[in-house]
Amino acid sequence: MAPKKPRCLPSLLLPLLTLLLPQADTRSFVVDRDHDRFLLDGVPFRYVSGSLHYFRVPRVLWADRLFKMRMSGLNTVQFYVPWNYHEPEPGVYNFHGSRDLIAFLNEAAIANLLVILRPGPYICAEWEMVENEYGSYRACDFSYMRHLAGLFRALLGDKILLFTTDGPEGLKCGSLQGLYTTVDFGPGLLSKADNMTKIFARLRKYEPHGPLVNSEYYTGWLDYWGQNHSTRSIPSVTKGLEKMLKLGASVNMYMFHGGTNFGYWNGADEKGRFLPITTSYDYDAPISEAGDPTPKLFALRDVISKDGDLLDFLNFLCPQGPIHSILPMTFEAVKQDHGFMLYRTFLSYTVSKPTRFWVPNNGVHDRAYVMVDGVFHGVLERNMKHKLFVMGQVGAKLDVLLESMGRLSFGSNSSDFKGLLEPPVLGQTVLTEWLMFPLKVDKLVKWWFPLQLLKKSRPQNPSGPTFYSTTFPILGSSGDTFLYLPGWTKGQVWINGFNLGRYWTKRGPQQTLYVPRPLLYPRGALNKITLLELENAPPQPQIQFLDRPILNSTLHRTYIYSLTADVQSTPEPMELSGH
């Protein structure tokens, strides 16, 4: 049985903030009690969060840890503010260096993570006591809690959602009318199949309507000097998370990265005897104390990917959020110069049999990649292919990825607008209510996905817009070279963050892309290549580097590298001669 967590656990009045995001004053986060869900900017929302403590991680590593959390599929980070860290004595404040709270909030915004801020005043968190899980204190002092709520309202305003969190037994004294009530529990309370149902049923006594929330789902446990390192098994953690996600709950995993109790900052417990806590706060968390992804991280990421997008790329590709319009807007109207824009709408009725999807008046400028709930259905192309057939359930997500293939540069037709110039038609229904996502693909590629974090996959029939990535070394002295993509269809390719341009292997005539020598790192360093394949990748993806272009000429020497979808391991190159 997992050890019982000390009563002084993290909790109390914890506002969920969407801080430091573009146009934050126009954003909203509310509880929709009629439908038991959150609404973020008016759109149904569920958070999958992880705890990280900025005061247990060197400032120089904040960005690394936050980015790895985002790449694991999380959309939110939760953390405490230990006031004795910032106010060591009354009236003496320190918000510099590793104590720069605003800098950490900025790093979270850069990583595109929402923030659950837990300001205390008491945080527990195995930290020196300075309130949290106030229900565990057994005081039931609701006047005190109302006083704290008033302070937060005065400081933060009425738009911030304030909530409480306690273990199941502490909800009676820890909840307060006017604050949203959440619960916390870990795998140790889920030994019986119906325990989760019972815990959430108890929560419903205090919060009858609204989304279910577990504010602290324990991925591991703390350590005491003189005792064994605490662990929680991967199956027990993933099973509980999967069940909560199927119930539609929002979840925060405590901890996702534990860090270190540097200096004298470790706390202690009293369990019949004094138990000081170790310097390491590894917590058996998905990201280790040293910042390495663990098998637990990959297992949790796989669970998250079953319930939604593994890595909602749109949050990176379009950080400012979508533009809403009844009718689709052009690239020019939303100030998208080049590249790609995603158009999204939702089916208002079930399409039970293949139904024609088309855009009137040659209104696709220039190529449209059509997907329903992520399933690729085909391509519409300017002046060539004008229709295809789709199916889908009511509410299904219809995505149309538009690619600009270049504007007219000669002749009398200078008004070459890009995008959907006419509203698409499904059967006899003109589709309206569109979301437009102007995509910043180059910016995403320059982030460079950490290879050990992204999901390795070799899809049997890869199709539709998909990112592929790998690294490769230079075997000898580097010179200019040509990238050849046998079996690939059409897309865009980057080397070391530089956009080489389009490839269209299937259509031709060009089969290779010129790679200037200065783009490649010297021998001994790993070069990074990313492909956005828009249609179909080969069953065994590989790339080749040639010593001359393919313009109906013979090949002499190639280096071949294997790639896998969504991400990948570092390959071993093979030199082939005589092609």
C-alpha positions in Angstrom: 0.0 0.0 0.0 1.3 3.5 -0.8 2.2 5.6 2.2 -0.4 8.0 3.4 0.5 11.6 2.5 1.0 14.0 5.4 -1.8 16.2 6.3 0.1 19.3 5.5 -0.4 18.9 1.7 -0.4 21.5 -1.0 -3.8 23.3 -1.6 -6.0 26.2 -0.5 -7.1 29.2 -2.7 -5.6 28.5 -6.0 -6.5 30.7 -9.0 -6.3 29.3 -12.5 -4.6 32.0 -14.5 -4.0 32.4 -18.2 -1.2 35.0 -17.6 1.1 36.7 -20.0 -0.6 35.5 -23.2 -1.4 37.8 -26.1 -4.4 40.0 -25.4 -4.8 38.4 -21.9 -7.4 41.1 -20.9 -9.8 39.8 -23.6 -9.5 36.1 -22.6 -11.8 34.2 -20.3 -11.9 31.1 -18.2 -15.2 30.1 -16.7 -17.0 27.1 -15.2 -19.9 25.9 -17.4 -22.0 24.2 -14.7 -24.8 23.4 -17.2 -22.5 21.1 -19.1 -20.0 20.1 -16.4 -17.0 21.6 -18.2 -14.6 24.5 -18.4 -14.8 27.1 -21.1 -11.6 28.8 -22.2 -12.3 31.8 -24.4 -15.8 30.4 -24.9 -14.6 27.0 -26.1 -14.9 23.8 -24.1 -11.6 23.0 -22.4 -10.1 20.3 -20.2 -6.6 20.7 -18.8 -4.0 18.0 -18.4 -1.4 19.6 -16.2 1.8 18.8 -14.3 3.4 20.3 -11.2 6.9 21.9 -11.4 8.4 24.1 -8.7 10.5 26.9 -10.1 12.3 27.2 -6.7 13.6 23.6 -7.1 15.0 24.1 -10.6 17.9 26.4 -11.6 16.6 29.3 -13.6 18.8 28.4 -16.5 16.8 25.1 -16.8 13.3 26.5 -16.5 12.7 26.6 -20.2 14.1 23.1 -20.7 11.8 21.5 -18.1 8.7 23.5 -19.3 9.3 22.6 -22.9 9.6 18.9 -22.1 6.4 19.1 -20.2 4.6 20.7 -23.2 6.1 18.1 -25.5 4.8 15.4 -23.3 1.2 16.4 -24.1 0.5 18.8 -21.2 -1.3 22.1 -21.8 -0.9 23.5 -18.2 1.7 23.8 -15.5 0.9 24.1 -11.8 3.2 25.6 -9.2 3.3 27.1 -5.8 4.7 30.5 -4.6 6.7 29.9 -1.3 6.5 33.3 0.4 9.4 32.7 2.8 11.5 32.3 -0.4 10.5 35.8 -1.5 9.9 37.5 1.8 12.6 36.1 4.2 11.6 38.7 6.8 8.6 41.1 7.0 8.9 43.8 4.4 12.1 42.4 2.8 11.3 41.1 -0.7 13.4 39.2 -3.3 12.1 38.6 -6.8 15.5 38.4 -8.5 17.4 35.6 -10.2 16.0 32.2 -9.3 13.2 34.0 -7.4 12.0 36.0 -10.4 8.4 34.8 -10.5 7.5 37.0 -13.5 10.4 35.5 -15.5 9.0 32.0 -14.8 5.5 33.0 -15.9 7.1 34.4 -19.1 8.9 31.1 -19.7 5.6 29.2 -19.2 3.9 31.5 -21.8 6.8 30.9 -24.2 6.3 27.2 -23.8 2.6 27.7 -24.5 1.5 26.4 -21.1 -1.4 27.8 -19.2 -0.7 28.4 -15.5 -2.4 27.2 -12.3 -0.9 29.5 -9.7 -1.0 28.3 -6.0 0.0 31.3 -3.9 -0.6 30.0 -0.4 0.0 31.6 2.0 0.8 28.0 3.2 1.9 25.6 0.5 3.2 22.5 2.2 5.0 21.0 -0.8 7.6 19.5 1.6 8.9 23.0 2.1 9.4 25.0 5.2 6.0 26.1 6.6 5.2 29.7 6.2 -2.2 27.2 3.6 -2.9 24.4 1.6 -5.3 21.6 2.0 -6.8 23.8 4.7 -9.4 21.1 5.2 -6.7 18.8 6.5 -6.0 21.3 9.3 -9.4 20.4 10.8 -10.1 24.0 11.9 -13.1 24.6 9.7 -12.5 28.3 10.0 -14.6 29.6 7.1 -14.2 33.2 8.3 -10.5 32.8 7.7 -11.0 31.3 4.2 -13.4 34.1 3.3 -10.8 36.6 4.4 -8.2 35.0 2.1 -10.7 34.9 -0.8 -11.4 38.6 -0.3 -7.6 39.4 -0.4 -7.2 37.5 -3.7 -10.3 39.1 -5.2 -9.0 42.5 -4.2 -5.6 41.8 -5.9 -6.7 39.8 -8.9 -10.2 40.9 -9.7 -13.4 39.0 -10.3 -12.4 37.3 -13.6 -9.9 34.9 -12.0 -11.3 31.5 -10.9 -10.5 30.8 -7.3 -10.7 27.2 -6.2 -9.8 24.9 -3.3 -8.3 21.4 -3.2 -8.3 18.8 -0.5 -8.2 15.1 -0.1 -11.6 13.4 0.1 -11.7 13.5 3.9 -10.8 17.2 4.0 -13.5 18.5 1.6 -15.9 19.4 4.4 -13.6 21.9 6.1 -11.6 22.9 2.9 -14.5 24.0 0.6 -16.2 27.3 0.7 -19.3 28.6 -1.1 -18.3 30.9 -4.0 -15.0 29.0 -4.6 -14.7 26.1 -7.0 -14.1 22.8 -5.1 -11.6 20.2 -6.4 -10.2 17.1 -4.9 -6.8 15.4 -4.8 -5.8 11.7 -4.7 -3.3 9.4 -6.1 -3.1 5.7 -7.2 -2.7 4.7 -3.6 -6.5 5.4 -3.1 -7.5 3.4 -6.2 -6.8 -0.1 -5.0 -10.5 -1.0 -5.5 -12.2 -0.6 -8.9 -15.0 1.7 -7.6 -12.8 3.9 -5.4 -12.5 6.7 -8.0 -16.3 6.7 -8.5 -16.7 7.0 -4.7 -14.2 9.9 -4.4 -15.8 11.9 -7.2 -19.2 11.2 -5.7 -18.0 12.7 -2.4 -16.7 15.7 -4.4 -20.2 16.1 -5.9 -21.6 16.7 -2.5 -19.7 20.0 -2.3 -19.5 20.9 -6.0 -22.7 19.4 -7.6 -22.1 20.8 -11.1 -19.1 21.6 -13.2 -16.1 19.6 -14.4 -14.5 17.0 -12.2 -10.9 18.0 -11.2 -8.1 16.1 -9.5 -5.7 18.9 -8.5 -3.0 16.5 -7.3 -2.7 13.1 -8.9 0.5 11.7 -7.3 2.9 10.2 -9.9 5.4 9.3 -7.1 6.2 10.2 -3.5 8.7 12.0 -1.4 11.7 10.5 0.4 12.9 10.6 4.0 16.5 10.2 5.2 17.0 6.6 6.3 14.1 5.1 4.3 14.0 3.5 0.9 13.4 5.7 -2.2 9.6 5.9 -2.8 8.2 4.9 -6.2 4.8 4.3 -7.8 4.5 1.7 -10.5 3.9 2.9 -14.0 0.8 0.7 -14.5 -0.8 2.1 -11.3 -0.2 5.7 -12.4 -1.3 5.3 -16.0 -4.4 3.2 -15.2 -5.7 5.9 -12.9 -5.0 8.7 -15.3 -6.6 6.9 -18.2 -9.8 6.3 -16.1 -10.0 10.0 -15.0 -9.6 11.2 -18.6 -12.3 8.9 -19.8 -14.6 10.5 -17.1 -13.8 13.9 -18.7 -11.9 15.1 -15.6 -9.2 17.8 -15.6 -6.1 16.5 -14.0 -2.8 17.9 -12.5 0.0 15.4 -12.0 2.0 16.0 -8.8 4.9 16.0 -9.6 5.7 16.0 -13.3 9.3 17.2 -12.5 10.3 17.2 -8.8 13.8 18.9 -8.9 16.0 19.4 -5.9 15.8 20.9 -2.4 18.9 23.1 -2.8 20.6 24.6 0.2 18.6 24.3 3.4 15.1 24.3 1.8 14.0 20.8 2.5 11.0 20.3 4.8 10.2 17.6 7.3 7.3 15.5 8.6 6.1 14.3 12.0 4.9 10.7 12.0 5.5 9.6 15.6 9.0 10.8 15.1 10.8 13.6 13.2 11.4 12.7 9.5 13.5 15.2 7.6 13.1 15.1 3.8 16.0 14.4 1.5 17.8 16.9 -0.7 16.6 15.2 -3.8 13.0 15.8 -4.7 13.0 13.4 -7.6 9.6 12.2 -6.5 9.8 9.3 -9.0 8.3 11.9 -11.4 8.0 11.4 -15.2 10.9 13.8 -15.7 13.8 12.9 -13.4 15.6 15.2 -11.0 18.3 15.6 -13.8 15.6 16.5 -16.4 15.7 13.2 -18.2 12.5 11.6 -19.6 11.7 8.4 -17.8 9.7 5.3 -19.0 6.8 6.7 -16.8 6.8 9.9 -19.0 6.4 7.9 -22.2 3.7 5.7 -20.7 1.7 8.8 -19.5 2.2 10.5 -22.8 0.7 7.5 -24.6 -2.3 7.7 -22.3 -2.8 11.4 -23.0 -2.5 10.7 -26.7 -5.4 8.2 -26.6 -7.8 10.8 -25.3 -6.7 13.7 -27.5 -3.9 15.1 -29.6 -0.6 14.0 -28.3 0.8 17.4 -28.8 -1.8 19.9 -29.9 0.6 21.4 -32.5 -1.9 24.2 -33.2 -0.9 25.8 -29.9 2.6 26.1 -31.2 1.8 26.7 -34.9 -0.8 29.4 -34.1 0.1 30.7 -30.6 -2.2 33.8 -30.9 -5.2 31.5 -31.4 -7.7 31.2 -34.3 -9.7 33.9 -36.0 -13.4 33.3 -36.2 -15.6 34.2 -39.2 -18.9 33.0 -40.6 -17.3 32.6 -44.0 -13.7 31.6 -44.6 -11.1 34.4 -45.0 -8.2 34.7 -47.3 -4.5 34.6 -46.3 -4.3 38.4 -47.1 -7.3 39.1 -44.8 -5.6 37.6 -41.8 -2.1 38.9 -42.8 -0.7 35.5 -43.5 2.0 36.1 -46.1 3.0 32.6 -47.2 2.9 29.0 -46.3 -0.1 27.4 -44.7 -3.4 28.2 -43.0 -5.7 25.8 -41.4 -9.5 26.2 -41.8 -11.7 24.4 -39.3 -15.4 23.9 -38.8 -17.6 21.2 -37.2 -20.2 19.1 -38.9 -23.7 20.2 -37.9 -25.2 16.8 -38.8 -24.1 13.2 -39.4 -22.8 12.4 -42.8 -23.4 8.7 -42.9 -22.3 7.9 -46.5 -19.7 9.4 -48.8 -20.8 12.9 -49.7 -19.3 15.3 -52.1 -17.1 18.0 -50.6 -16.2 20.8 -53.0 -15.3 24.5 -53.3 -17.2 26.4 -56.0 -15.7 28.7 -58.7 -12.2 27.2 -58.5 -12.1 28.7 -55.0 -9.1 26.6 -53.7 -5.9 28.7 -53.9 -3.8 26.7 -54.2 -3.9 23.2 -52.6 -6.3 21.9 -49.8 -5.6 18.9 -47.7 -8.9 17.7 -46.2 -9.2 15.8 -42.9 -12.2 14.7 -40.8 -11.4 14.1 -37.1 -7.7 13.8 -38.1 -8.3 11.2 -40.9 -6.9 12.3 -44.2 -9.5 12.3 -47.0 -7.6 13.7 -49.9 -6.5 16.9 -51.8 -8.3 19.6 -53.7 -6.2 21.6 -56.1 -6.6 24.8 -58.1 -7.5 24.3 -61.7 -7.3 20.5 -61.3 -9.2 18.5 -58.7 -12.3 20.2 -57.4 -14.1 17.6 -55.3 -13.7 14.6 -53.0 -16.0 12.6 -50.7 -16.2 12.7 -47.0 -18.1 11.1 -44.1 -18.4 12.0 -40.4 -20.5 12.1 -37.3 -22.3 15.3 -36.1 -19.8 17.4 -34.3 -16.8 15.9 -36.2 -13.9 18.3 -36.8 -13.5 19.2 -40.5 -10.0 20.5 -41.2 -8.9 22.0 -44.5 -5.1 22.8 -44.6 -4.5 25.4 -47.3 -1.1 25.7 -49.0 -0.1 28.8 -51.0 2.0 27.6 -53.9 3.3 31.0 -54.9 1.6 34.2 -56.2 1.3 35.2 -59.9 4.3 37.3 -60.8 3.5 38.2 -64.4 0.5 39.1 -66.5 -2.7 41.0 -66.1 -4.1 39.0 -63.1 -2.3 40.6 -60.2 -5.1 39.9 -57.7 -3.9 36.4 -56.8 -5.5 35.9 -53.3 -4.7 32.8 -51.4 -6.8 30.5 -49.2 -10.4 29.5 -49.5 -11.9 32.1 -51.8 -15.4 30.6 -51.6 -17.2 28.8 -48.7 -16.9 25.0 -49.2 -20.0 23.0 -49.8 -20.8 19.5 -48.4 -23.5 17.9 -50.4 -26.0 20.8 -50.8 -25.0 22.6 -47.6 -22.8 25.6 -47.6 -20.5 25.3 -44.6 -20.2 28.3 -42.4 -18.7 29.2 -38.9 -15.0 28.8 -39.6 -11.9 29.1 -37.5 -8.8 30.2 -39.3 -5.4 29.3 -37.9 -2.5 31.2 -39.6 0.3 28.7 -39.1 3.9 29.7 -38.2 5.5 26.5 -39.3 9.1 27.8 -39.5 8.9 29.0 -35.9 7.8 25.6 -34.7 10.6 23.9 -36.6 13.2 26.2 -35.1 12.2 25.1 -31.6 13.5 21.7 -32.6 11.6 18.9 -31.0 13.7 17.0 -28.4 14.1 13.7 -30.1 13.9 11.6 -26.9 10.5 13.1 -26.0 8.6 12.8 -29.2 6.6 9.7 -30.0 8.3 7.2 -32.1 6.1 5.6 -34.7 6.2 3.8 -38.0 2.7 4.0 -39.3 1.7 1.2 -41.7 0.0 3.6 -44.1 1.2 7.1 -43.2 -1.0 9.7 -44.9 -2.0 13.3 -44.4 0.1 16.2 -43.0 2.7 14.7 -40.7 6.0 16.0 -39.3 9.1 13.7 -39.6 12.4 14.4 -37.9 15.8 12.9 -37.4 19.4 13.8 -37.0 22.4 12.8 -39.1 26.2 13.2 -38.9 28.6 14.2 -41.6 30.8 11.2 -42.5 33.6 13.0 -44.1 34.5 16.5 -45.3 31.3 18.4 -46.1 30.6 20.1 -49.4 27.5 21.1 -51.2 25.0 18.3 -51.6 21.6 17.5 -52.8 18.7 16.0 -50.8 16.8 13.2 -52.5 13.5 12.0 -51.0 12.6 8.7 -52.8 9.0 7.6 -52.2 7.9 10.8 -50.6 5.0 12.7 -52.2 4.9 16.5 -51.5 5.9 18.8 -48.7 8.4 21.1 -47.1 11.9 20.4 -45.6 14.2 22.1 -43.1 17.8 21.5 -42.3 19.1 22.9 -39.1 16.1 25.2 -39.0 16.7 26.6 -42.5 13.7 26.2 -44.9 15.1 24.5 -48.0 11.8 24.8 -49.8 9.2 22.6 -51.4 9.7 19.1 -52.6 7.2 17.4 -55.0 8.8 14.1 -55.7 5.7 12.5 -57.1 5.0 15.2 -59.7 8.5 16.3 -60.6 10.5 17.1 -62.6 12.7 18.3 -59.8 13.7 15.3 -57.6 16.4 16.8 -55.4 16.8 19.9 -53.2 20.1 21.8 -53.2 21.8 21.9 -49.7 24.5 24.6 -49.5 27.6 23.5 -47.5 27.3 26.3 -44.9 24.0 24.9 -43.7 25.6 21.7 -42.5 27.5 21.4 -39.2 31.0 20.1 -39.3 32.0 16.5 -38.8 31.2 15.3 -35.3 28.1 17.4 -34.9 24.5 16.2 -35.5 22.5 17.9 -38.2 18.8 18.2 -37.8 16.3 17.6 -40.6 12.5 18.1 -40.4 10.0 17.2 -43.1 6.4 18.2 -43.3 4.9 15.5 -45.6 1.5 16.7 -46.7 0.1 13.6 -48.4 1.8 10.2 -48.2 5.2 9.1 -46.9 6.9 5.9 -47.9 6.3 2.8 -45.7 10.0 2.9 -44.8 10.8 6.6 -44.8 14.4 7.4 -45.7 16.3 10.3 -47.2 19.4 10.4 -49.4 22.2 12.9 -49.9 23.7 12.9 -53.5 26.7 14.5 -55.0 24.7 15.9 -57.9 21.1 16.8 -58.6 18.6 14.5 -60.3 17.9 16.2 -63.6 17.6 13.0 -65.6 21.3 12.3 -64.8 22.9 9.2 -63.1 23.7 9.1 -59.4 27.1 8.3 -58.0 27.2 8.4 -54.2 24.4 8.6 -51.6 24.1 8.6 -47.9 20.8 7.1 -46.7 19.1 7.8 -43.3 15.9 6.3 -41.9 13.2 8.4 -40.5 10.1 7.6 -38.5 6.9 9.7 -38.1 6.4 12.4 -35.4 9.9 11.9 -34.2 12.7 9.9 -34.1 15.9 8.2 -33.0 19.3 9.1 -34.2 20.1 6.9 -37.2 23.2 5.2 -38.3 24.2 6.3 -41.9 25.1 3.9 -44.6 27.3 4.9 -47.6 26.1 3.4 -50.9 28.1 3.6 -54.1 27.3 2.9 -57.7 23.7 4.0 -57.8 
